[in-house]
Structure formats: C-alpha cells, structure tokens
Amino acid sequence: MIKLAGVFPPIPTPFDADGNLALEPLKANLALWNRTGLHGYVVLGSNGEAVMLDADEKARLWQAARDAIPREKLFLVGAGVESTRGSIALAKRAAEIGADAALFVNPNYYKAEMKPATLIHHYRLIADASPIPVVIYNMPPATGIDIDAATIIQLAQHPNIIGVKDSGGNVTKFADIIRAVRPDFAVVAGSGGYFYPALCIGATGTVAAVANVAPRQLLAIYDAFLAGRHAEARAQQLKLLPLNAAVTTRWNIPGLKAALEELNVGFYGGAPRLPLRPLGADDRATLRQIMQDAGVI
C-alpha cells in the first residue's frame, strides 16, 4: 500500500525549441526538486500538458522521470484518456515503467453521457485491470464535469482505488467524502490555494502547480499543520494565494513555465506546446513581482 500524503507538484513537461520532448532538462529539473523535501511527483497531469502528448511520448517521459525520481519519493502518473480501453493500456504501461500509482481524469468529450453510473463503471473497470493503484482525478475547470461526492464515495469501495485528487475547490464536498469513505482513502487538494483548509477537514496532501515553484512554502504549510502550528500554516497559506492564482487560473502553464525560469536556480521552463504560447514580457514582469511578494524570489 502507498500513502498519498504530503506535497506533490504536477511537473511541467519540457519541450525544446521545435516542440519535441526535452528529457535531459526534465531530469535536471527533478534533480533540483529532489533537494526540497517534496514527497513525490505527478508526471503528466494537467500541468504536464498530458493532452498534447501521444502514448509513445508519454512512455518516454515516464521512463526518463522514473530514472530521476528516488525510490523513496512517490512516482505518480497521469494516465487518463477518453476511452476506458486507452486508460487501461496506459495504466499497464506505467506499471511496467515503475510508477507507484496512476491518476485518471474523467472522460469529458461526450459530457452528456458522463453520468454517475457511466463514470462508476469506467473507473471500476480501470481499477480491476490496473496493476498499480488508481487515483480519481476530478478537474472540473478543464473537463466541465464535477464528479459528485456520492460517485466518489461509491468508487472508494473498490480496494484498488486509493484516493481522489479534487481540483474543484469545494472543501465542504471534501468533508462529505472524508466522512463517508474508508480511513485509508486519501482526499488530496488539487490546488495550493486551499491546501490548509483542506488539511483542516482531513485531506492528506496536495497536488498543486504552485508546488513546482514554491515547494518549501507548501511544505511549510504541511509541516506547520502536522505540528499544530495553525497560525503559521494559515499565514503561509494566505501569502501564497496570489502566486497560486498566477500559475493556475491567471496564466496557467505558460505562467508556470515562466515562473520556473524566474527562480534563477537552473530550472528549465521553456515554451509550452502549440497552440499554447509563452508568457509575454509585460505579464512576465507582473509575475516576477508576484513571486517577490510571495517570498519565492
């Protein structure tokens, strides 16, 4: 059994100037993150531009990441695609490479058909076939579907479904899930913007874009909470809110990659894959000021 607890950045995928995978910069980035005390990584979540990569590229990226991630840190992969069949195939490939668990975003192209019964059937089939533990990934800002608490509670009964990463931001919903599921089922906050409130009602950790650029600050929230230093955790949470928004809702992946470069400690950001565009100079200057205000640079 693995424990989904702590701080996990959903790392961005580096591309070269021609839009090809840049695997050596990926390994170099991971070497820098490995010094920070992070509990593990999500490779090819939404911030990894997973929808931009084909299956072979995903496998190559996972292998490069596996080579660079120490075994004591969790290696989590994003393996959800539109079809159940495709998701199962990716789960098996990820297991062969050595992933510890896989996150599966829900299918969303045929939204009208993604009723609770359909999603329950989809996730149970994946969990039955996956050689590694399954994590539900609820991402309503991207999918347009918010998997409700009742559906997640039903899925939590499957022994190979070990948790949910929920990016909907509804902490009351988190509490409803936590109250009803088995004790070892993990509810993970899908953003650093509500990490501390989620911990307070029983969440076990966060998968947060801002953890890529402010890992020590997120870890400070987590450690302060565990130690009962709530005023400290709350103060750090409030200080990080503008930066969290900058690398998620405001500028998203272009902002996250620019923020990595602004750290000036050797991280490779690079451009996102087209049609996404790099952050412009004016926005980048604003981002730099936000990072300074947050105490990150």
C-alpha positions as YAML, in Angstrom:
chain: A
units: angstrom
residues:
- id: 1
  name: MET
  ca: [0.00, 0.00, 0.00]
- id: 2
  name: ILE
  ca: [1.15, 3.51, -0.72]
- id: 3
  name: LYS
  ca: [0.23, 6.59, 1.27]
- id: 4
  name: LEU
  ca: [-0.89, 9.66, -0.64]
- id: 5
  name: ALA
  ca: [0.23, 12.19, 1.92]
- id: 6
  name: GLY
  ca: [2.25, 15.35, 1.55]
- id: 7
  name: VAL
  ca: [3.11, 17.77, -1.23]
- id: 8
  name: PHE
  ca: [3.28, 16.64, -4.87]
- id: 9
  name: PRO
  ca: [3.95, 19.02, -7.76]
- id: 10
  name: PRO
  ca: [2.33, 18.14, -11.10]
- id: 11
  name: ILE
  ca: [5.50, 18.86, -13.02]
- id: 12
  name: PRO
  ca: [5.53, 20.64, -16.39]
- id: 13
  name: THR
  ca: [6.79, 18.82, -19.46]
- id: 14
  name: PRO
  ca: [9.88, 20.43, -21.03]
- id: 15
  name: PHE
  ca: [9.97, 20.87, -24.79]
- id: 16
  name: ASP
  ca: [12.83, 22.04, -26.99]
- id: 17
  name: ALA
  ca: [12.60, 24.91, -29.48]
- id: 18
  name: ASP
  ca: [10.98, 22.60, -32.04]
- id: 19
  name: GLY
  ca: [8.33, 21.32, -29.64]
- id: 20
  name: ASN
  ca: [9.96, 17.93, -29.05]
- id: 21
  name: LEU
  ca: [10.35, 16.35, -25.62]
- id: 22
  name: ALA
  ca: [13.40, 17.64, -23.76]
- id: 23
  name: LEU
  ca: [14.24, 14.73, -21.48]
- id: 24
  name: GLU
  ca: [17.59, 15.88, -20.13]
- id: 25
  name: PRO
  ca: [16.09, 19.16, -18.83]
- id: 26
  name: LEU
  ca: [13.34, 17.07, -17.24]
- id: 27
  name: LYS
  ca: [15.92, 15.06, -15.33]
- id: 28
  name: ALA
  ca: [17.80, 18.23, -14.35]
- id: 29
  name: ASN
  ca: [14.60, 19.80, -13.02]
- id: 30
  name: LEU
  ca: [13.85, 16.70, -10.97]
- id: 31
  name: ALA
  ca: [17.35, 16.77, -9.51]
- id: 32
  name: LEU
  ca: [16.64, 20.29, -8.23]
- id: 33
  name: TRP
  ca: [13.21, 19.38, -6.85]
- id: 34
  name: ASN
  ca: [14.69, 16.31, -5.16]
- id: 35
  name: ARG
  ca: [16.61, 18.64, -2.83]
- id: 36
  name: THR
  ca: [13.47, 20.25, -1.42]
- id: 37
  name: GLY
  ca: [11.81, 17.51, 0.61]
- id: 38
  name: LEU
  ca: [8.83, 17.03, -1.71]
- id: 39
  name: HIS
  ca: [7.03, 13.75, -1.12]
- id: 40
  name: GLY
  ca: [6.80, 12.81, -4.80]
- id: 41
  name: TYR
  ca: [5.69, 13.96, -8.23]
- id: 42
  name: VAL
  ca: [2.83, 13.74, -10.68]
- id: 43
  name: VAL
  ca: [4.18, 13.29, -14.19]
- id: 44
  name: LEU
  ca: [1.73, 14.17, -16.96]
- id: 45
  name: GLY
  ca: [-1.06, 15.74, -15.02]
- id: 46
  name: SER
  ca: [-2.83, 18.76, -16.48]
- id: 47
  name: ASN
  ca: [0.23, 20.94, -15.87]
- id: 48
  name: GLY
  ca: [2.30, 18.40, -17.77]
- id: 49
  name: GLU
  ca: [0.31, 19.11, -20.95]
- id: 50
  name: ALA
  ca: [-0.75, 15.46, -20.98]
- id: 51
  name: VAL
  ca: [-3.41, 16.03, -23.63]
- id: 52
  name: MET
  ca: [-0.67, 17.28, -26.00]
- id: 53
  name: LEU
  ca: [1.35, 14.05, -25.93]
- id: 54
  name: ASP
  ca: [0.81, 10.76, -27.72]
- id: 55
  name: ALA
  ca: [1.14, 7.40, -25.98]
- id: 56
  name: ASP
  ca: [4.76, 6.82, -27.04]
- id: 57
  name: GLU
  ca: [5.79, 10.27, -25.83]
- id: 58
  name: LYS
  ca: [4.10, 9.62, -22.50]
- id: 59
  name: ALA
  ca: [6.02, 6.38, -22.05]
- id: 60
  name: ARG
  ca: [9.34, 8.06, -22.89]
- id: 61
  name: LEU
  ca: [8.65, 10.87, -20.46]
- id: 62
  name: TRP
  ca: [7.65, 8.45, -17.70]
- id: 63
  name: GLN
  ca: [10.80, 6.41, -18.22]
- id: 64
  name: ALA
  ca: [13.01, 9.49, -18.01]
- id: 65
  name: ALA
  ca: [11.20, 10.58, -14.85]
- id: 66
  name: ARG
  ca: [11.50, 7.12, -13.31]
- id: 67
  name: ASP
  ca: [15.24, 7.26, -13.83]
- id: 68
  name: ALA
  ca: [15.45, 10.59, -11.98]
- id: 69
  name: ILE
  ca: [12.97, 10.10, -9.12]
- id: 70
  name: PRO
  ca: [14.36, 8.45, -5.96]
- id: 71
  name: ARG
  ca: [12.50, 5.33, -4.89]
- id: 72
  name: GLU
  ca: [11.60, 6.86, -1.54]
- id: 73
  name: LYS
  ca: [9.51, 9.50, -3.32]
- id: 74
  name: LEU
  ca: [6.18, 8.60, -4.91]
- id: 75
  name: PHE
  ca: [6.12, 8.48, -8.69]
- id: 76
  name: LEU
  ca: [2.57, 9.22, -9.78]
- id: 77
  name: VAL
  ca: [1.49, 9.43, -13.41]
- id: 78
  name: GLY
  ca: [-1.45, 10.92, -15.23]
- id: 79
  name: ALA
  ca: [-2.88, 8.11, -17.38]
- id: 80
  name: GLY
  ca: [-6.46, 9.14, -18.05]
- id: 81
  name: VAL
  ca: [-7.70, 9.44, -21.63]
- id: 82
  name: GLU
  ca: [-11.17, 9.50, -23.16]
- id: 83
  name: SER
  ca: [-11.62, 5.74, -23.54]
- id: 84
  name: THR
  ca: [-11.62, 3.12, -20.82]
- id: 85
  name: ARG
  ca: [-9.55, 0.87, -23.07]
- id: 86
  name: GLY
  ca: [-6.92, 3.55, -23.63]
- id: 87
  name: SER
  ca: [-6.72, 4.37, -19.92]
- id: 88
  name: ILE
  ca: [-6.16, 0.71, -19.04]
- id: 89
  name: ALA
  ca: [-3.42, 0.41, -21.66]
- id: 90
  name: LEU
  ca: [-1.63, 3.44, -20.23]
- id: 91
  name: ALA
  ca: [-2.00, 2.09, -16.68]
- id: 92
  name: LYS
  ca: [-0.28, -1.14, -17.71]
- id: 93
  name: ARG
  ca: [2.50, 0.74, -19.50]
- id: 94
  name: ALA
  ca: [3.03, 2.97, -16.47]
- id: 95
  name: ALA
  ca: [3.23, -0.08, -14.23]
- id: 96
  name: GLU
  ca: [5.87, -1.64, -16.47]
- id: 97
  name: ILE
  ca: [7.95, 1.54, -16.20]
- id: 98
  name: GLY
  ca: [7.67, 1.55, -12.41]
- id: 99
  name: ALA
  ca: [5.02, 4.08, -11.48]
- id: 100
  name: ASP
  ca: [3.63, 3.79, -7.97]
- id: 101
  name: ALA
  ca: [0.08, 4.86, -8.83]
- id: 102
  name: ALA
  ca: [-1.85, 6.46, -11.68]
- id: 103
  name: LEU
  ca: [-4.30, 9.36, -11.77]
- id: 104
  name: PHE
  ca: [-7.21, 9.17, -14.20]
- id: 105
  name: VAL
  ca: [-9.07, 12.30, -15.21]
- id: 106
  name: ASN
  ca: [-12.64, 11.51, -16.16]
- id: 107
  name: PRO
  ca: [-13.69, 11.31, -19.82]
- id: 108
  name: ASN
  ca: [-15.36, 14.57, -20.79]
- id: 109
  name: TYR
  ca: [-15.73, 15.00, -24.54]
- id: 110
  name: TYR
  ca: [-19.18, 13.36, -24.54]
- id: 111
  name: LYS
  ca: [-20.30, 15.28, -21.48]
- id: 112
  name: ALA
  ca: [-23.98, 14.43, -21.72]
- id: 113
  name: GLU
  ca: [-23.15, 10.73, -21.42]
- id: 114
  name: MET
  ca: [-20.82, 11.07, -18.44]
- id: 115
  name: LYS
  ca: [-23.49, 10.32, -15.87]
- id: 116
  name: PRO
  ca: [-22.54, 8.89, -12.45]
- id: 117
  name: ALA
  ca: [-23.30, 5.30, -13.48]
- id: 118
  name: THR
  ca: [-21.09, 5.64, -16.55]
- id: 119
  name: LEU
  ca: [-18.20, 7.09, -14.57]
- id: 120
  name: ILE
  ca: [-18.52, 4.45, -11.86]
- id: 121
  name: HIS
  ca: [-18.38, 1.70, -14.49]
- id: 122
  name: HIS
  ca: [-15.40, 3.38, -16.20]
- id: 123
  name: TYR
  ca: [-13.32, 3.74, -13.04]
- id: 124
  name: ARG
  ca: [-14.16, 0.27, -11.73]
- id: 125
  name: LEU
  ca: [-13.04, -1.34, -14.99]
- id: 126
  name: ILE
  ca: [-9.77, 0.59, -14.84]
- id: 127
  name: ALA
  ca: [-9.25, -0.36, -11.19]
- id: 128
  name: ASP
  ca: [-9.94, -4.03, -11.94]
- id: 129
  name: ALA
  ca: [-7.34, -4.08, -14.73]
- id: 130
  name: SER
  ca: [-4.68, -1.72, -13.43]
- id: 131
  name: PRO
  ca: [-1.58, -3.36, -11.93]
- id: 132
  name: ILE
  ca: [-0.98, -0.22, -9.84]
- id: 133
  name: PRO
  ca: [-3.31, 1.75, -7.53]
- id: 134
  name: VAL
  ca: [-5.81, 4.13, -9.09]
- id: 135
  name: VAL
  ca: [-6.50, 7.74, -8.09]
- id: 136
  name: ILE
  ca: [-9.61, 9.53, -9.34]
- id: 137
  name: TYR
  ca: [-8.77, 12.93, -10.80]
- id: 138
  name: ASN
  ca: [-11.62, 15.44, -10.68]
- id: 139
  name: MET
  ca: [-10.75, 18.56, -12.72]
- id: 140
  name: PRO
  ca: [-13.98, 20.50, -13.43]
- id: 141
  name: PRO
  ca: [-12.23, 23.68, -14.71]
- id: 142
  name: ALA
  ca: [-10.81, 21.63, -17.61]
- id: 143
  name: THR
  ca: [-13.39, 18.88, -18.09]
- id: 144
  name: GLY
  ca: [-16.59, 20.79, -17.42]
- id: 145
  name: ILE
  ca: [-17.72, 17.91, -15.20]
- id: 146
  name: ASP
  ca: [-17.62, 17.87, -11.42]
- id: 147
  name: ILE
  ca: [-17.70, 14.29, -10.14]
- id: 148
  name: ASP
  ca: [-20.08, 14.45, -7.20]
- id: 149
  name: ALA
  ca: [-19.36, 13.22, -3.69]
- id: 150
  name: ALA
  ca: [-21.77, 10.28, -3.93]
- id: 151
  name: THR
  ca: [-19.96, 8.93, -7.00]
- id: 152
  name: ILE
  ca: [-16.56, 9.23, -5.36]
- id: 153
  name: ILE
  ca: [-17.86, 7.57, -2.19]
- id: 154
  name: GLN
  ca: [-19.11, 4.60, -4.23]
- id: 155
  name: LEU
  ca: [-15.81, 4.30, -6.08]
- id: 156
  name: ALA
  ca: [-13.89, 4.42, -2.80]
- id: 157
  name: GLN
  ca: [-15.30, 0.97, -2.03]
- id: 158
  name: HIS
  ca: [-13.01, -0.53, -4.68]
- id: 159
  name: PRO
  ca: [-9.80, -1.74, -3.00]
- id: 160
  name: ASN
  ca: [-7.58, -0.60, -5.88]
- id: 161
  name: ILE
  ca: [-8.96, 2.96, -5.87]
- id: 162
  name: ILE
  ca: [-6.90, 4.63, -3.16]
- id: 163
  name: GLY
  ca: [-7.88, 8.27, -3.37]
- id: 164
  name: VAL
  ca: [-9.13, 11.29, -5.22]
- id: 165
  name: LYS
  ca: [-7.32, 14.40, -6.36]
- id: 166
  name: ASP
  ca: [-10.08, 17.01, -6.46]
- id: 167
  name: SER
  ca: [-9.43, 20.34, -8.16]
- id: 168
  name: GLY
  ca: [-12.96, 21.64, -7.74]
- id: 169
  name: GLY
  ca: [-12.11, 23.59, -4.60]
- id: 170
  name: ASN
  ca: [-15.27, 22.66, -2.69]
- id: 171
  name: VAL
  ca: [-13.93, 21.94, 0.78]
- id: 172
  name: THR
  ca: [-17.43, 21.07, 2.06]
- id: 173
  name: LYS
  ca: [-17.54, 18.33, -0.57]
- id: 174
  name: PHE
  ca: [-14.14, 17.11, 0.64]
- id: 175
  name: ALA
  ca: [-15.60, 16.79, 4.14]
- id: 176
  name: ASP
  ca: [-18.61, 14.84, 2.87]
- id: 177
  name: ILE
  ca: [-16.27, 12.38, 1.16]
- id: 178
  name: ILE
  ca: [-13.87, 12.05, 4.09]
- id: 179
  name: ARG
  ca: [-16.73, 11.39, 6.49]
- id: 180
  name: ALA
  ca: [-18.06, 8.51, 4.39]
- id: 181
  name: VAL
  ca: [-15.05, 6.66, 2.97]
- id: 182
  name: ARG
  ca: [-12.71, 4.11, 4.48]
- id: 183
  name: PRO
  ca: [-9.88, 5.53, 6.64]
- id: 184
  name: ASP
  ca: [-7.10, 4.82, 4.14]
- id: 185
  name: PHE
  ca: [-8.84, 6.52, 1.21]
- id: 186
  name: ALA
  ca: [-6.97, 9.75, 0.52]
- id: 187
  name: VAL
  ca: [-8.59, 13.04, -0.40]
- id: 188
  name: VAL
  ca: [-5.95, 15.29, -1.96]
- id: 189
  name: ALA
  ca: [-6.42, 19.00, -2.62]
- id: 190
  name: GLY
  ca: [-5.96, 19.76, -6.30]
- id: 191
  name: SER
  ca: [-4.65, 23.28, -5.75]
- id: 192
  name: GLY
  ca: [-2.35, 25.05, -3.34]
- id: 193
  name: GLY
  ca: [-4.97, 27.77, -2.94]
- id: 194
  name: TYR
  ca: [-6.98, 25.77, -0.41]
- id: 195
  name: PHE
  ca: [-4.34, 23.42, 0.93]
- id: 196
  name: TYR
  ca: [-4.55, 24.48, 4.58]
- id: 197
  name: PRO
  ca: [-8.39, 24.47, 4.75]
- id: 198
  name: ALA
  ca: [-8.41, 21.03, 3.13]
- id: 199
  name: LEU
  ca: [-5.93, 19.69, 5.69]
- id: 200
  name: CYS
  ca: [-8.13, 21.00, 8.47]
- id: 201
  name: ILE
  ca: [-11.05, 18.79, 7.44]
- id: 202
  name: GLY
  ca: [-8.97, 15.67, 6.79]
- id: 203
  name: ALA
  ca: [-7.27, 15.93, 3.40]
- id: 204
  name: THR
  ca: [-3.91, 14.18, 3.32]
- id: 205
  name: GLY
  ca: [-1.96, 16.37, 0.93]
- id: 206
  name: THR
  ca: [-1.96, 18.40, -2.24]
- id: 207
  name: VAL
  ca: [-1.10, 18.07, -5.90]
- id: 208
  name: ALA
  ca: [-0.54, 21.73, -6.66]
- id: 209
  name: ALA
  ca: [1.01, 23.62, -9.59]
- id: 210
  name: VAL
  ca: [2.46, 26.17, -7.19]
- id: 211
  name: ALA
  ca: [4.48, 23.40, -5.53]
- id: 212
  name: ASN
  ca: [6.73, 23.46, -8.59]
- id: 213
  name: VAL
  ca: [7.92, 26.98, -7.81]
- id: 214
  name: ALA
  ca: [7.26, 27.23, -4.06]
- id: 215
  name: PRO
  ca: [7.89, 23.71, -2.74]
- id: 216
  name: ARG
  ca: [9.36, 24.82, 0.58]
- id: 217
  name: GLN
  ca: [6.44, 27.14, 1.24]
- id: 218
  name: LEU
  ca: [3.91, 24.35, 0.60]
- id: 219
  name: LEU
  ca: [5.94, 22.01, 2.78]
- id: 220
  name: ALA
  ca: [5.97, 24.67, 5.49]
- id: 221
  name: ILE
  ca: [2.17, 24.71, 5.47]
- id: 222
  name: TYR
  ca: [2.06, 20.93, 5.70]
- id: 223
  name: ASP
  ca: [4.66, 20.65, 8.45]
- id: 224
  name: ALA
  ca: [3.13, 23.50, 10.48]
- id: 225
  name: PHE
  ca: [-0.29, 21.89, 10.25]
- id: 226
  name: LEU
  ca: [1.02, 18.50, 11.40]
- id: 227
  name: ALA
  ca: [2.78, 20.18, 14.31]
- id: 228
  name: GLY
  ca: [-0.36, 22.06, 15.34]
- id: 229
  name: ARG
  ca: [1.06, 25.48, 14.44]
- id: 230
  name: HIS
  ca: [-2.13, 26.65, 12.80]
- id: 231
  name: ALA
  ca: [-1.45, 30.38, 12.83]
- id: 232
  name: GLU
  ca: [1.81, 29.76, 10.96]
- id: 233
  name: ALA
  ca: [0.13, 27.48, 8.42]
- id: 234
  name: ARG
  ca: [-2.69, 29.95, 7.88]
- id: 235
  name: ALA
  ca: [-0.30, 32.88, 7.39]
- id: 236
  name: GLN
  ca: [1.76, 30.98, 4.83]
- id: 237
  name: GLN
  ca: [-1.40, 29.91, 3.00]
- id: 238
  name: LEU
  ca: [-2.62, 33.50, 2.70]
- id: 239
  name: LYS
  ca: [0.77, 34.71, 1.50]
- id: 240
  name: LEU
  ca: [0.81, 32.18, -1.34]
- id: 241
  name: LEU
  ca: [-2.68, 32.91, -2.72]
- id: 242
  name: PRO
  ca: [-1.66, 35.43, -5.43]
- id: 243
  name: LEU
  ca: [1.18, 33.23, -6.67]
- id: 244
  name: ASN
  ca: [-1.06, 30.18, -6.70]
- id: 245
  name: ALA
  ca: [-3.59, 32.07, -8.83]
- id: 246
  name: ALA
  ca: [-0.83, 33.32, -11.15]
- id: 247
  name: VAL
  ca: [0.36, 29.82, -12.12]
- id: 248
  name: THR
  ca: [-3.13, 28.32, -12.31]
- id: 249
  name: THR
  ca: [-6.18, 30.36, -13.27]
- id: 250
  name: ARG
  ca: [-4.43, 33.56, -14.39]
- id: 251
  name: TRP
  ca: [-1.62, 32.34, -16.66]
- id: 252
  name: ASN
  ca: [-1.77, 28.57, -16.31]
- id: 253
  name: ILE
  ca: [1.01, 26.53, -17.98]
- id: 254
  name: PRO
  ca: [2.74, 29.47, -19.70]
- id: 255
  name: GLY
  ca: [2.85, 31.21, -16.32]
- id: 256
  name: LEU
  ca: [4.13, 28.12, -14.54]
- id: 257
  name: LYS
  ca: [6.96, 27.59, -17.01]
- id: 258
  name: ALA
  ca: [7.91, 31.27, -16.84]
- id: 259
  name: ALA
  ca: [7.86, 31.15, -13.03]
- id: 260
  name: LEU
  ca: [10.30, 28.23, -13.03]
- id: 261
  name: GLU
  ca: [12.74, 30.29, -15.05]
- id: 262
  name: GLU
  ca: [12.28, 33.32, -12.80]
- id: 263
  name: LEU
  ca: [13.58, 31.30, -9.85]
- id: 264
  name: ASN
  ca: [17.06, 31.64, -11.42]
- id: 265
  name: VAL
  ca: [18.39, 28.46, -9.84]
- id: 266
  name: GLY
  ca: [18.73, 26.38, -13.00]
- id: 267
  name: PHE
  ca: [15.19, 25.20, -13.72]
- id: 268
  name: TYR
  ca: [14.21, 24.72, -17.35]
- id: 269
  name: GLY
  ca: [10.81, 26.12, -18.24]
- id: 270
  name: GLY
  ca: [10.75, 26.59, -21.97]
- id: 271
  name: ALA
  ca: [7.73, 27.15, -24.14]
- id: 272
  name: PRO
  ca: [4.51, 25.14, -23.91]
- id: 273
  name: ARG
  ca: [3.49, 23.02, -26.87]
- id: 274
  name: LEU
  ca: [1.44, 24.80, -29.52]
- id: 275
  name: PRO
  ca: [-1.22, 26.11, -29.63]
- id: 276
  name: LEU
  ca: [-0.25, 27.36, -26.14]
- id: 277
  name: ARG
  ca: [2.06, 30.38, -26.26]
- id: 278
  name: PRO
  ca: [4.80, 31.58, -23.90]
- id: 279
  name: LEU
  ca: [4.05, 34.33, -21.43]
- id: 280
  name: GLY
  ca: [4.59, 37.84, -22.81]
- id: 281
  name: ALA
  ca: [7.11, 40.32, -21.39]
- id: 282
  name: ASP
  ca: [4.57, 42.53, -19.58]
- id: 283
  name: ASP
  ca: [2.84, 39.59, -17.92]
- id: 284
  name: ARG
  ca: [6.19, 38.11, -17.03]
- id: 285
  name: ALA
  ca: [7.19, 41.31, -15.23]
- id: 286
  name: THR
  ca: [3.95, 41.17, -13.25]
- id: 287
  name: LEU
  ca: [4.57, 37.53, -12.43]
- id: 288
  name: ARG
  ca: [8.06, 38.38, -11.19]
- id: 289
  name: GLN
  ca: [6.61, 40.93, -8.78]
- id: 290
  name: ILE
  ca: [4.04, 38.40, -7.51]
- id: 291
  name: MET
  ca: [6.85, 35.92, -6.86]
- id: 292
  name: GLN
  ca: [8.81, 38.57, -4.96]
- id: 293
  name: ASP
  ca: [5.76, 39.43, -2.86]
- id: 294
  name: ALA
  ca: [5.33, 35.75, -2.03]
- id: 295
  name: GLY
  ca: [8.94, 35.49, -0.88]
- id: 296
  name: VAL
  ca: [9.79, 32.92, -3.52]
- id: 297
  name: ILE
  ca: [12.39, 35.14, -5.20]
...
